[in-house]
Amino acid sequence: MTNPQDPYWNNPFTYDPLGRVPYAGPPMGPPMDPTMGPTMGQPTGPPIFPPPPPSPYRPPVNTFATLSLVFAFVFAPVGAILGHLGLAQIRRTGELGRDRALIGVTLSYVFIVLAVVGLVGWTTLPAATTSHTAAPATSTPGTTSETPAAPSVAPDNIIKILPDLAALKNLTGDQNLQAGQTWDRPSRSNVDGSIDRPECWGSVAPGAPDAYNVDAIVRYRAEEFSDTQTLLKSSQVIQAVIGFGDPPTAQAQLTKLVDGWRQCGGAPVTLTAPGGRGYTLSLSAPADAGNGITTMDLTPKGLQLRFVRAVAAKANVVIDLYAVQLGTTDASGPRQTAVAIANYILNKIPD
């Protein structure tokens, strides 16, 4: 077989006696780099045929994931359930929306926790408030109260528990009693003079301001009744009731008053009138008259006159009074009167 392009029509498989080199065809260059152009060292540029366009198909966003984010703000438990359903479907189908589902689940659980904490706090707050206010009011075993007990006698009713003139006439047996001066706060008049033992004012005069914690008094009432018609056997009564904020305060005030009586009892005191005239009173020791009533006898030296003091307390009220009887050296009469008045007032105070 001969090569038509060989000018010598040389067959490469035959021997040439003239020594000619067989035709080897056009010279071959080095292999062309596919990245180079027709000219050595020049890039080919973009490929002749562009890559195929991307596929138009895009996975949809999972519906449950979107609903989970919405319901996290509407009803958190449903939002959490929808979020978990969306995550399960996304793993199975390859849909979009995984981040959306995770956000919905997270927000749902946060709102659920906040709601539970708020509900627990709301239900336990009344019980904590009740225990906090009830503890200080417990004074005896088995007794509880949310608020401190109100006074048994309201301040406006203090005057109503005192016996009126008609009742006093029956209690004293003196039909000639007449109403006299009244007081709405503890005080001593300018005719009381002075005393050599100032700590004994509370033993001598009912309602003496020295004997009370005046700042603790919520209502005070004292009334005087006298018989000025009977010359040989006249009588006088001064009755006082003192209202405090609560029963413990009243009992503490009574204890303080009786302790002062014990300190002054058994020794005389001397009263000096504004004009300079003085007289001495002998004070007996305090005596228990029953029903919580304490009495003390005051005997003026050289006079046929008997003073009897009486004090008691019930609920939030302290009773402080004295009965005086002229023309007798027997203290049983005025003591009986003082105890009768005290019992009358005690019976008017509700239990």
C-alpha positions, 0 to 999 in steps of 0.5 A: 500500500502506497501513501498518495502524499509521498512524492516518491511513491515510496512504500515504507516496507520496501528498501530504497537502493538510492538511500532515500529516507522513507516519507514519514508524513508531516512533522508531529508537534508535542501534544496540545494542552487542552487548556491552551488555545491554538497558539501555544501558551494561550488559554482556551477561555470558556468552554464552547458548550456551557454547562446545562442549566440547574434543575427548576425543582426546589423542595417545598417548606414543610407546613408543620414547621411554619405552623409550629412557629405561628402556634408558639405565640398562640397556643404553645403546647400545639406549637411544640407538637407541630414542631416535632411533627415537622421535624419528623417529616423533614427527615423523611421527605427532605423538605425545607423548614428545619430551622423554622421548626426548631425555633417553633419548638424552642419558643413553645417550650419557653412559653410553656415553662413561663406559664407553669411558673406563673401559675404556681406562683399565683396559686401559692401566693394566697397561702404564703400571705395567709401564713405570714399574717396568721402567725403573729395573731396566734396567742393560744394553742389551736387558735389561728387568725389571719388578722389581729382580733378587733377590739371587743368594744369599739371606741365609739361604744366606750361611753355606752358601757358606763352606768347612767344616773338612774343605774348608779342610784340603784347601785349606790342606794343614793337617790340624791346623786346628781351628774357632775363633771365629765372628762374625755382624756386622763387629766388632773384638775388644778384643785388636785394640789400636789402629793409627796409621793408622785408615783402614787397618783395612780393609787389616789385618783382614778384616771390619773395620767401618770398611771397610764401609757396615754399614747396607747389609749384609743378612747377615754371617758370619766364621769363624776356623780355626787350627793350634795343634799344629804349633809350627814352621809353624802356620797360621791362616785367617779367612774372611768373606762379606758379603751385600748387597741387590743386586749393584751394592751389593756391587760398590760395596763391593768398589771402596771396599775396594780403594781403601782398600788402594791408599791404605794400600799401599806404606807401613807401619802400626803396631799397638799391642796393649792391653798397649802392645807394638807391631809394624809391618806393611809393606803391599804394593800391591794385586795382581790374582790373577785371577778378580776376586780382589785380594790384598795382602801384610802383612809384620811387621817382624822376624818370620817370619810372612806375612799375605795378604789377599784380597777378591772379589765376585760377585753380591750377596756380598763375600768378605773373608779372610786366610791367615797362615803362621808360620815362613816369609818366603815369601808364596807359600804363604799367598797360594796358600791365600787365593786357593784359598779365595776361588775355592772361595767364588766357585764356590759362588755361582750366576752 
